[in-house]
Amino acid sequence: MRLHLPQEGVGDAEAAFEIASEAGCEATAEANAAFHTPPAETPRTPTPPQSALARTGQLEPLLSGFTEEEERQMRRMLQRMDVLAKKATEAGVRLMVDAEQTYFQPAISRLTLEMQRRFNVEKPLIFNTYQCYLRDAYDNVTLDLELARREGWCFGAKLVRGAYMAQERARAAEIGYEDPINPTYEATNAMYHRCLNYVLEELKNNGKAEVMVASHNEDTVRFTLRRMEELGLHPADRQVYFGQLLGMCDQISFPLGQAGFPVYKYVPYGPVMEVLPYLSRRALENNSVMKGARRERQLLWQELKRRLYTGNLFYRPA
Ligand SMILES: Cc1cc2nc3c(=O)[nH]c(=O)nc-3n(C[C@H](O)[C@H](O)[C@H](O)COP(=O)(O)OP(=O)(O)OC[C@H]3O[C@@H](n4cnc5c(N)ncnc54)[C@H](O)[C@@H]3O)c2cc1C
């Protein structure tokens, strides 16, 4: 199991976890096949009773398609998710469910939705993650938000661009289905801002919805600040959070924290053997991470030179 424990600049704590690593990939892929039905044929998010997660009776038709080992993994995952969500409720800690590859994601989203129905009663405790590099990201966000409105639970979303572009494209090309990723980087940026804008407008009218802008992109942070100001969303209302990975883009996190915005730094936590390969995969997969690191190094050099030339080596900002 791998947890990301965000360190926060201001206020409460929060935790994120990955369902695919909880379940074991086989069970998640199987569950995904079972949950994933094309939107044209059936609604993407049917509404079984709230207790479907807790009472495994509701899942019998699904489980019967599993091997014994997959069934064991799935049951263990459901139990762990339940324990995590209950602990989070007791501690008043938000739980963010990470998004994975499209061949797992419908199952993950479906399970997360069930948790949201059960636990997001007073406030959004469980957050789902939406990957805006997907062509259907806007549909996913708007459908879930509409469902939250209709069913009366509190909407919580973490918006990311998405970390598995190369894998997704390679798999689509290999198997021969349409690439699920937006055709260009610019299209992904536009999709991110479109989804974010939709959620921010909801926040203006709905004090119980919340969003985390999980991005290292400076334009996206600027866009968020501008729209928050235009919509009259105040940082102290704590409906909009910012998230960056620990050790990355402190030039974004620190000024936001100092200006009173809730900012989290994601800390990968777990057995070394699991976390190190995860980190190196992320770095290899994600060119943009390295781009961000280069920008940070350049800013650090700039600041170091400024301090040396002005004789303020140990200067600490107020
Ligand atoms: C707090 C936090 C939590 C995260 N949680 C998750 C998670 O649960 N699941 C997950 O998948 N990722 C997660 N990520 C990673 C995230 O999805 C991005 O990979 C990473 O943040 C880089 O994107 P960016 O928004 O910082 O901006 P940028 O560096 O500006 O954007 C880079 C991203 O743009 C997209 N992109 C790049 N080139 C193209 C192209 N040619 N066509 C289409 N799109 C393109 C890709 O998504 C790429 O990662 C998380 C990141 C953070 C900071």
The ligand as an SDF file (V2000), in Angstrom:
LIG
                    3D

 53 58  0  0  0  0  0  0  0  0999 V2000
   -0.5750   17.1500   -5.5600 C   0  0  0  0  0  0  0  0  0  0  0  0
   -0.5370   16.3290   -6.8050 C   0  0  0  0  0  0  0  0  0  0  0  0
   -1.2890   15.1580   -6.9020 C   0  0  0  0  0  0  0  0  0  0  0  0
   -1.2890   14.4150   -8.0750 C   0  0  0  0  0  0  0  0  0  0  0  0
   -2.0650   13.2960   -8.1630 N   0  0  0  0  0  0  0  0  0  0  0  0
   -2.1570   12.6420   -9.3620 C   0  0  0  0  0  0  0  0  0  0  0  0
   -3.0620   11.5720   -9.5390 C   0  0  0  0  0  0  0  0  0  0  0  0
   -3.7760   11.1750   -8.6350 O   0  0  0  0  0  0  0  0  0  0  0  0
   -3.1080   10.9620  -10.7560 N   0  0  0  0  0  0  0  0  0  0  0  0
   -2.3330   11.3770  -11.8180 C   0  0  0  0  0  0  0  0  0  0  0  0
   -2.4540   10.8160  -12.9260 O   0  0  0  0  0  0  0  0  0  0  0  0
   -1.4560   12.3670  -11.6660 N   0  0  0  0  0  0  0  0  0  0  0  0
   -1.3480   13.0150  -10.4760 C   0  0  0  0  0  0  0  0  0  0  0  0
   -0.4650   14.0490  -10.3540 N   0  0  0  0  0  0  0  0  0  0  0  0
    0.4790   14.3590  -11.4550 C   0  0  0  0  0  0  0  0  0  0  0  0
   -0.1740   15.2790  -12.4950 C   0  0  0  0  0  0  0  0  0  0  0  0
   -1.1600   14.5780  -13.1940 O   0  0  0  0  0  0  0  0  0  0  0  0
    0.8200   15.8350  -13.5390 C   0  0  0  0  0  0  0  0  0  0  0  0
    1.4740   14.7630  -14.1740 O   0  0  0  0  0  0  0  0  0  0  0  0
    1.8780   16.7490  -13.0140 C   0  0  0  0  0  0  0  0  0  0  0  0
    1.3930   17.5330  -11.9740 O   0  0  0  0  0  0  0  0  0  0  0  0
    2.3580   17.6760  -14.1360 C   0  0  0  0  0  0  0  0  0  0  0  0
    1.2970   18.5060  -14.6020 O   0  0  0  0  0  0  0  0  0  0  0  0
    1.1200   20.0300  -14.1610 P   0  0  0  0  0  0  0  0  0  0  0  0
   -0.3090   20.3530  -14.0180 O   0  0  0  0  0  0  0  0  0  0  0  0
    1.9450   20.2280  -12.9440 O   0  0  0  0  0  0  0  0  0  0  0  0
    1.5790   20.9710  -15.3370 O   0  0  0  0  0  0  0  0  0  0  0  0
    2.4500   20.8990  -16.6390 P   0  0  0  0  0  0  0  0  0  0  0  0
    3.8490   20.5220  -16.2890 O   0  0  0  0  0  0  0  0  0  0  0  0
    2.2460   22.1820  -17.3140 O   0  0  0  0  0  0  0  0  0  0  0  0
    1.7400   19.7870  -17.5180 O   0  0  0  0  0  0  0  0  0  0  0  0
    2.3360   18.5740  -17.9000 C   0  0  0  0  0  0  0  0  0  0  0  0
    1.1780   17.6450  -18.1710 C   0  0  0  0  0  0  0  0  0  0  0  0
    0.4540   18.0780  -19.3420 O   0  0  0  0  0  0  0  0  0  0  0  0
   -0.0210   16.9530  -20.0600 C   0  0  0  0  0  0  0  0  0  0  0  0
    0.6020   16.9450  -21.4020 N   0  0  0  0  0  0  0  0  0  0  0  0
    1.9160   17.1600  -21.6930 C   0  0  0  0  0  0  0  0  0  0  0  0
    2.1460   17.0460  -23.0270 N   0  0  0  0  0  0  0  0  0  0  0  0
    0.9370   16.7620  -23.5810 C   0  0  0  0  0  0  0  0  0  0  0  0
    0.5240   16.4960  -24.9190 C   0  0  0  0  0  0  0  0  0  0  0  0
    1.4020   16.5180  -25.9590 N   0  0  0  0  0  0  0  0  0  0  0  0
   -0.7740   16.2220  -25.1510 N   0  0  0  0  0  0  0  0  0  0  0  0
   -1.6790   16.2020  -24.1350 C   0  0  0  0  0  0  0  0  0  0  0  0
   -1.3370   16.4440  -22.8460 N   0  0  0  0  0  0  0  0  0  0  0  0
   -0.0440   16.7070  -22.5600 C   0  0  0  0  0  0  0  0  0  0  0  0
    0.3970   15.7100  -19.2480 C   0  0  0  0  0  0  0  0  0  0  0  0
   -0.6700   15.3940  -18.3780 O   0  0  0  0  0  0  0  0  0  0  0  0
    1.5970   16.2220  -18.4660 C   0  0  0  0  0  0  0  0  0  0  0  0
    1.8030   15.4910  -17.2570 O   0  0  0  0  0  0  0  0  0  0  0  0
   -0.4720   14.8170   -9.1790 C   0  0  0  0  0  0  0  0  0  0  0  0
    0.2730   15.9880   -9.0780 C   0  0  0  0  0  0  0  0  0  0  0  0
    0.2370   16.7450   -7.9360 C   0  0  0  0  0  0  0  0  0  0  0  0
    1.0380   18.0090   -7.8780 C   0  0  0  0  0  0  0  0  0  0  0  0
  1  2  1  0
  2  3  1  0
  2 52  2  0
  3  4  2  0
  4  5  1  0
  4 50  1  0
  5  6  2  0
  6  7  1  0
  6 13  1  0
  7  8  2  0
  7  9  1  0
  9 10  1  0
 10 11  2  0
 10 12  1  0
 12 13  2  0
 13 14  1  0
 14 15  1  0
 14 50  1  0
 15 16  1  0
 16 17  1  0
 16 18  1  0
 18 19  1  0
 18 20  1  0
 20 21  1  0
 20 22  1  0
 22 23  1  0
 23 24  1  0
 24 25  2  0
 24 26  1  0
 24 27  1  0
 27 28  1  0
 28 29  2  0
 28 30  1  0
 28 31  1  0
 31 32  1  0
 32 33  1  0
 33 34  1  0
 33 48  1  0
 34 35  1  0
 35 36  1  0
 35 46  1  0
 36 37  1  0
 36 45  1  0
 37 38  2  0
 38 39  1  0
 39 40  1  0
 39 45  2  0
 40 41  1  0
 40 42  2  0
 42 43  1  0
 43 44  2  0
 44 45  1  0
 46 47  1  0
 46 48  1  0
 48 49  1  0
 50 51  2  0
 51 52  1  0
 52 53  1  0
M  END
$$$$
